[in-house]
Amino acid sequence: MASRALLPPVALGLVFAGGALGTLARYGVSLALPGAGWPWATFAVNVVGAFLLGFLLELLSVHRPDNPERREVRWFFGPGFLGGFTTYSTLAFEEASRTDLGTALLYGAASLVLGVLAALAGIRVAASMRRRRPDEAR
């Protein structure tokens, strides 16, 4: 029995390329926002990434027929760029590394709550853009 890839090779290439660029973007944010007592860079990329993922998925997926071009954009930007840009492993490490339990809990809760709110905001922004252009809604 021949094995079958879960994703076509083009999808893997798009995810890889997007992930490399997202990781470079995250590194750039870490240089611009050094963490002085609070891991601002990780916090910022995760909240911004949640917004962008909500925006992307609403814009590309909801109420529109899927097609190869949309899938490729989704692969590049979703698990690719945004997967490399956001970093929940670093969030977990930074939270576990906090010596003050209160700060660790605040950091985890703020990241979670603001991430969910940012994703919802991204969905609303994309939905409002779609409502303004009803000719492209279907």
Stockholm file with secondary structure:
# STOCKHOLM 1.0

chainA/1-138         MASRALLPPVALGLVFAGGALGTLARYGVSLALPGAGWPWATFAVNVVGAFLLGFLLELLSVHRPDNPERREVRWFFGPGFLGGFTTYSTLAFEEASRTDLGTALLYGAASLVLGVLAALAGIRVAASMRRRRPDEAR
#=GR chainA/1-138 SS CCCCCSSCHHHHHHHHHHHHHHHHHHHHHHHHSCCSSSCHHHHHHHHHHHHHHHHHHHHHTTTSCCCHHHHHHHHIIIIIIIHHHCCHHHHHHHHHHCSSHHHHHHHHHHHHHHHHHHHHHHHHHHHHHHHHCGGGCC
#=GC SS_cons         CCCCCSSCHHHHHHHHHHHHHHHHHHHHHHHHSCCSSSCHHHHHHHHHHHHHHHHHHHHHTTTSCCCHHHHHHHHIIIIIIIHHHCCHHHHHHHHHHCSSHHHHHHHHHHHHHHHHHHHHHHHHHHHHHHHHCGGGCC
//
